[in-house]
Amino acid sequence: MNMFTQFDSPTLLGMPLIMLAILIPWIIFPSASNRWVDNRLPSFLGSFTTFFAKTIFLPLNSPAHKWAFLFTSLMFFILNINLLGLLPYTFTPTTQLSINLGLAVPLWLATVLVGFRYKFTHSLAHFLPEGTPNLLIPVLILIETISLFIRPLALGVRLTANLTAGHLLMNLVSSAVCAILPMSFTTSLLIFMALMTLTILEIAVAMIQAYVFVLLISLYLQENT
C-alpha cells in the first residue's frame, strides 16, 4: 500500500469529505452560555485566547490590533485541524498545499495592501535600500520583489512539509511495529515506545506550526502598519 494515500482527500459515495474535515473544528467548540461561572473547557479557552492575543499583538502597532479576532480564529482553526488529524481514521486538511496556500496568499496579500495604503513610501523603500550603488539597483529590486512574492509560498510549504513529514514518519514506524512483532516482541515493544514518543513530538509540532504560521503573518503585518 502506498503510504502517501493517507494524504488523499477522503470520499464517501464519490463525494469529497474535505469540507467536513475543515468544518468539524468549529462544530466541536463549546458555544457561549449565560452562566456566571463557566466550566473548565470554556475557562481554559478564554485564558488561552487572552494569552495568545497578548503574545502576538504586544509588539505590534495599534492599527494592527484590528486583526486580533482574525488571527485568533486562524490560530484555533489551524491548531484544531492539526491535532484532530492525529486521531485514527481522520484526515488533516493542512497536509494539502492547496489548503495552506489558500490561507497564506490572501492574508499575505492583505498585509501588503495595508502597507501600500497607509505607508506607501515606506513600503516602496523596502525594494531599494538607501545608498545602493547604481549598478546594483536593478538586481536589488528584483531580489526584493522575489523575496516579497515568495513569502506566501514559504508559509504554505512550511506548514505542509512539517505535517507531512511527521505523518509519514509515524506511518513508517507503526508499520515497522506490525512487521517486527512476529519476529521479536521486545524489539517491537521498543519501536512502539519510540512511536509513542514520536506521537507526543508530533502533537508539539502541530501546535508549534499553527503558532508559527500566525506569528509570521503578524510579522508581515508589523512591517506594513
N, C-alpha and C positions, 0 to 999 in steps of 0.2 A: 504494500500500500504506500502510495506517495504521501510523505509526511507534510507536504505543502497543501494537501487537500483540506487541512484544518482551517486554512485561511480563505477557503471558498465561501461565498455568501450562501447561507442555508436557505433551502427552499422547502415548501410544503405544497403538494399538489401542483407543482410547477410555478408557485408564487414565491417570490423572494421575501425573506423574513428579516432583511436587514433593517427596515424601518421599525419593526417591532423591537429589535435589539437596541436601537437608538432611543426609542421612547420608554423602554422599561425603567431606566434610571429615574425618570421623572415620576413614574407611577408609584415607585416604592417609597418615595419621600413622604414623610408624615405631613399632613395638612395642618394649617393653623387651627387652634382651638380657642375657646372662650374661657379656659381655666385660668385661675390666678397663678397656679404653680404648675409648670409643665413636668412631664416625666423625664426620664434620663436621656432618651434619644433627642427630643427637641432641644433640651438644655445643652447637650453636647454639641449639636449642630449650630446652635446660636453662639456658643463660646468659640467654636472653631471658625465660624464665619467672621466674627469680630477680630479674632487673632490674625486670620489670613488677610483681611482688609487692611488692618494696621500695618502688617508686614509689607504688603505690596505698595500701598499708597503713601506711606510715610515719606519716602524720598521724592515723590512726585509733586509737581506744582499743583496749585489749586484748580486750574482748568481741567486737569486730568482726573480729578475726583469724581467728575460726572460719569466716568466709566466704571465706577465701583460695582454697580449692580451687574453689568455685563461681564466683567472679569470674574466676579464671584460665582455667577451662574456657570460660566465656562469652566471654571476650576472644578466645581462639583460635577458637571456633566462629564468631563474627561476622566476625572477620578473614579466615578462610579462605573463608567464603561470599562475602564482598565481593570478594576477589581472584579466586576461581575464576569469578565471574560476569563478569569482564572478558575471559575467553577466548572465542574464537569458538564458536558453536553450544552455548553454555551458558545457564543460567538463574540469576538472582540472587534467591533467596527473600526477601532483605531489602528488595527493592523493593516487597513486598506489605505494606500497612499492617496487615493481619490478623496476619501473622507477627510483626512488630515489636511490636504491642500484646500479642500472646501472650507475648512475652518481658518486656515492660516492666511490665505490670499485675501479674503475680504477684510479681515482685521488689520493685516499689514497695510493694505491699500487705504483703509480708513485713517490710520495713523499718518500716512504720507499726505493724504488730502488735508488733514487737520493742520499739518505743518505748513503746507503751501498756502493755506487760508489765513492763518494767524501769524506765521513767521516766514513769509515768503522769501525775504532777503537772506535770513539765516539758513533756510533750507537749501537755497541755491548755493550758499557759501560752502556747504559740505562737499560739493562736487569739485571745488578748486581751492585748496588751502592757500592762505596768504603767503606771498613771497615765492611762489613757484616759478622756476625758470621758464621762459617762453617755449623752449623746445619740449618741455615735459607737460605742457598744458593739455594737449590732446590726449596723451597717454593717461594722465591722471583723471581726466574727465571720463574717459572710457572705463578705467578701473573702478572709479567710484560709482558709476552707473551700473556696472555689472554687480558690484557688491550690494547695491541697493535692491536690485531685482532678484538677487539670489537668496535674500532673506526668507521670503515665504517658502521657497523650496527647501531651505535648510531646516526650517521649523517642521515642515511635514515629514521630511526624510528622517530627521532625528527621532521623532515620536514613533514613526513606523518601524525603523530599524531596531530600536531598543526593545519594543514589544515583540516584534517578530523573532528576534534572536533569542529572547527569553523563552518564548513558547516552543521554538524549535529545540532548544537545549533540554527543556523539560520533557518534550516528546521523546527525544533520543534516550535520556536517562531512564524514563519509565519503560521504554521498550527493552532496554538492557536488563532491567529488573525481571521482567517476564521471561526473557530469553535465558538468563543465567540461573533462574530459580530451580529448574530440574537438575542442573549440574552441581550447584553449590548453594546451599541455603545461607551459609554465613556470608559469602560474597554478595549474594542477592540482598541480604539484610543491610549490609554496609552501603550498597548502592541506594537502597531505599532510604536510608538515613540521609545520604547526600541529596536525594531528591526532596526530602522534607526541608533541608537547609536551603536548597535552591528555590523551593516554593516560597519560603519566607523572604528570600532575597528578591524574588520576582514581585512579591507584594510591595516591597520597599521601592523597587524600580517603577512600578505602576503609579505609586503615589508621587515619587520624585519627578517623573516625566510630566505628569499633569501640572505640577507646580512650576517646572522649568518652562513649559510651553506658555503659561500665562505670564511668567516673570519676563521672558524675552519680549513678549508683545508689550508689556508695560514699559520696558526699557526703550523700545521703539517709540512709544507714546511720549516718554520723558524727553526724548530728543526733539520732539515736534511741538511741545507745549511750553 
